[in-house]
Amino acid sequence: MTFVAHCTQSYVTLSFHQVSFKQQFNQGAISDYPAGEVRKGFVDVQCFPLFTFLLAINRTTIDYLSLDVEGGELDVLYTVPFHRVNIKVSIR
């Protein structure tokens, strides 16, 4: 099990990352607090690289990918091993 500072580390392994997430109604953000600390308004969240989800559902071809993660799009894309994934259309 690997714990890192945020969800978008450039790993191509199947390990998960846990972060502390600040809840703000239906939105929120990853906080600087380490996961595992109990704080009001915060919840620990497991994060996985996109490729891990694709492997879990046995898919390596994506017809259409629309990615909106509030400025972290490139960080997410850096985790994708494009030599193993076929993305036909991508909108960022």
C-alpha positions as CSV (number, residue, x, y, z in Angstrom):
1,M,0.0,0.0,0.0
2,T,1.4,3.4,-1.0
3,F,0.3,6.7,0.5
4,V,1.2,9.8,-1.5
5,A,0.4,13.5,-1.4
6,H,-2.2,13.5,-4.1
7,C,-4.2,11.3,-6.4
8,T,-2.4,11.9,-9.6
9,Q,1.1,10.5,-9.0
10,S,2.7,9.0,-12.1
11,Y,2.5,5.4,-11.1
12,V,1.4,2.7,-13.5
13,T,1.0,0.1,-10.7
14,L,-2.3,-1.1,-9.3
15,S,-1.6,0.4,-5.8
16,F,-4.1,2.9,-4.4
17,H,-3.5,6.3,-2.8
18,Q,-5.4,7.7,0.1
19,V,-5.9,11.4,0.6
20,S,-7.8,13.7,2.9
21,F,-10.7,15.4,1.1
22,K,-12.3,18.6,2.3
23,Q,-16.1,18.4,1.8
24,Q,-17.9,21.6,0.7
25,F,-21.5,20.8,0.0
26,N,-21.4,19.0,-3.4
27,Q,-17.9,20.1,-4.2
28,G,-14.6,19.9,-2.4
29,A,-10.8,19.6,-2.8
30,I,-7.9,17.5,-1.7
31,S,-6.5,18.9,1.4
32,D,-3.0,19.2,2.7
33,Y,-3.8,17.2,5.8
34,P,-2.5,13.7,5.8
35,A,-5.1,10.9,5.4
36,G,-6.0,9.1,8.6
37,E,-6.5,12.3,10.7
38,V,-10.1,12.8,12.0
39,R,-11.2,16.3,11.3
40,K,-14.7,17.7,10.9
41,G,-15.6,18.4,7.3
42,F,-12.9,16.1,5.9
43,V,-13.1,12.5,4.7
44,D,-10.4,10.1,3.6
45,V,-10.7,9.0,-0.1
46,Q,-9.0,6.3,-2.0
47,C,-7.7,7.4,-5.4
48,F,-6.7,5.2,-8.3
49,P,-4.9,6.0,-11.6
50,L,-7.3,6.0,-14.5
51,F,-5.6,3.0,-16.0
52,T,-6.4,1.0,-12.9
53,F,-10.1,1.5,-13.5
54,L,-9.7,0.6,-17.1
55,L,-8.0,-2.7,-16.1
56,A,-10.7,-3.4,-13.5
57,I,-13.5,-3.2,-16.2
58,N,-11.3,-5.0,-18.8
59,R,-11.2,-2.1,-21.2
60,T,-8.2,-0.6,-22.9
61,T,-10.1,1.3,-25.7
62,I,-12.0,4.5,-24.9
63,D,-14.2,5.9,-27.7
64,Y,-14.7,9.3,-26.0
65,L,-12.9,10.8,-23.0
66,S,-14.0,14.0,-21.4
67,L,-11.8,15.0,-18.5
68,D,-12.6,17.8,-16.1
69,V,-10.8,17.7,-12.8
70,E,-10.4,21.4,-12.0
71,G,-6.9,21.9,-13.4
72,G,-5.5,18.5,-12.7
73,E,-6.1,17.1,-16.2
74,L,-2.4,16.8,-17.2
75,D,-1.6,15.2,-13.9
76,V,-4.3,12.5,-14.6
77,L,-3.1,12.1,-18.2
78,Y,0.5,11.6,-17.1
79,T,-0.6,8.4,-15.3
80,V,-2.0,6.8,-18.5
81,P,0.4,4.4,-20.3
82,F,-0.7,5.4,-23.8
83,H,1.1,2.5,-25.3
84,R,-1.5,0.3,-23.6
85,V,-4.6,2.4,-24.0
86,N,-6.4,3.5,-27.2
87,I,-8.3,6.8,-26.7
88,K,-10.1,7.7,-29.9
89,V,-11.3,11.2,-29.0
90,S,-10.2,13.3,-26.0
91,I,-11.7,16.6,-24.8
92,R,-9.9,18.4,-21.9
